Amino acid sequence: MGFTDLTIMVLKCLANIVGNWGLAIIVLTILVRLAMWHSSVAQQRSMRVMQALQPKMKMIQDRYKSDPQMMQRKMAEFYKEHQFNPMGGCLPMLIQIPIFILLYSALISPQFLEQAGRANFLFIDRLDATIKSNAGLSFDGKFQVGERDNFQAGKVAKVYLENGEILEAVKVKQPMKAVEVQGSIVPGEDLDLKIPLDNLNLKFAELNGIKKADIDVLDISTRETEKVEFIRSGDILMASVPTVKVEGAIHYDVIFLIVLFAITMWISQKVMMAQSKNQPQDPTQQAIQKSMGTIMPAMIMVTFVFIPIPAGVLLYLVTSNIFQIVQTVIINKKLDAEDAAKKAAKSGAKTVDTKAQTGEVIEVKDVKDVDTPDTKE
């Protein structure tokens, strides 16, 4: 079982529990972020330390700017002295990258399209839809095609033998190259497809006994998947599938999700900057962070317009941003309390030390256990 299949299996289990695939994505997002809570605390604590050390780091950089090697050595000594790892706050971000890739791969896969391709959630019409995609539905018995479309087979096939035996989940070798189009593609006319028998991972005796096979075929261009029945003819499996001309559709719910992602990301950046405004910080660095907090959401939003991102992945990103906002507020309140306690402890220690140095007499109210000289003598 691959990572994509495992991701779909987890989503399916959650969907069976909560009753909806979209809600399952939200629950998965929350579970992932909760599992990373400890790392997020470490990340925000690291950011605070970085901001507190920023002025001294700037002094080192300015002093040794003409000697890069000395600067690196002094910075390393500075980090060691303050027990600070500048890369310590990167872990949560690095963890989320493979999760994003897994979810993206799962939601565009034929397996997901077969199980939940038409799943909707709230205002989202289809979780697998991108901004612009074909108006056709998967598994409706016909392809919406263009003249230059390419096709690939699913990873497994259901094979029927002449003796009546049925072989389930037969592996298809090189599914990206297994399906070939016979002739040219003419929208509105039947599409002829063929798969050489050698692409099925079976023994020779089983290959010779094949009668037909059911195989999922994906139109790579439109992301539409159909279950196709292939009939054996000599050394190939062949099939004819009805087609219609591809019609593009604009999914405004996906556009709204992209805008919502940009807004929640911008709010998240603002919350993080607001929580750190009381921390000492280099003005130049602060200006850069403020600018990036505005530019970055806009850049990613434009990127998502041109790169097809499924609605389910955008739902994950929006949920993650909202969780990040709440998490930042909660963690920073905790860190504020820790900083206040440390300052109070340092202030108390300095007061006691000052009194000891000046010889100030500290009044002792309870004198029961204090030895006093005998006045009778």
C-alpha positions, 0 to 999 in steps of 0.5 A: 500500500502506497502513501496515497492509498494510506492517506485515502484510507485514513480519510475514508475512516474519518469520513465514516466516523464524522459522516462527510469527506469534507469534515474528515479533511478538517478533522485530519487537519486538526489532528495533525496540528494537535500532534505538532503542538509541542513543536509549535510551542518550541517554534514560537519560543525560538522566535521570541529568543531570536527577537530578543537576541536580534540587536546583539546579532546585528552588532556582531554582523556590523562589526565583522561584515568585512570578515565573513569567516570571523562573523560566522565563528562569532555567530556560532559562539554567540548561539552556543553561549545563549543555547540557541538554535536558529533552525529550531523553529523550522520543524513545524513547517517542514512537517507540513510540506509532506502532508500537503503533498500527500493530501494533494496526491490523494485528492487528484488520484483515481482512487479518491475520484472513484470513492468520493469524486462527487463529495461536497461540503458546505458551499464546496460543490466537489472536493476534487475540483480545481478553479477550471476543470472539465464539466464532466463527471467521473464514472458516468460511462463517457469521457469528455475529451480534447483532441490531444488528451492522454490517458493512464491506467489505474494501478490494479485491474479486475481480470476475468478468465475463460474458466470463470475464475475472477482475479481481483486487484491484479497489478498493472505494470507501468500504468502511466504507459499502459493505455494506448489510444488506437487511431485519433481522438475525435470528440463525440465519437467512440474512443478506442483504447488498448492495453498489451497483455504483458502490462498485467502482472500475471503468469503466462498460463493466466495471461493465456486464459484472460477473457476480459478485464475491468480497468480504471482509465484516467484522462490526464488532461481533464482528471476524469476517470472511467471504469472501462471494460477491456475485451481480449483480442489476441495479445491485447485488451481493447475497449471503445468508450463514448466521448463528448467534447470537453467543456470547461467549467469555472468553479467559483467555490474554489476561487472563494477558498483561495481568497479565504486562504489568503485572508486567513494567512494574512490574519495569521501573519498579523497575529504573530506580529502583534504578539511580538510587538513588545519584543526588542527587534531590529527596525529593518527586520520588522519592516521586512516582516511587515511587508512579507506578511502582506506580500506573501499571501497575495503571491501564494493566492496568485500562484494557486490561481495558475496551479490547479489545487483541489478544493479539498487541499484548499480546505485543509490549508484554510483550516490549518490557518485558522488553527494557527491563529488560535494556536498563536494566541494561546501559546503566546499567552502561555509564553507571556506568563512564563516571561512575567514569572521569570522577570518577577523571579529576577526582580526578587533576586536582585532586591534581596542581593541589593539589601545584602550588599547595603547591609540593610537589616531585614525585620524578623517578626517571628522571634520564638526561635531566635537566641537572645543574650541573658540580661540577668548576667 
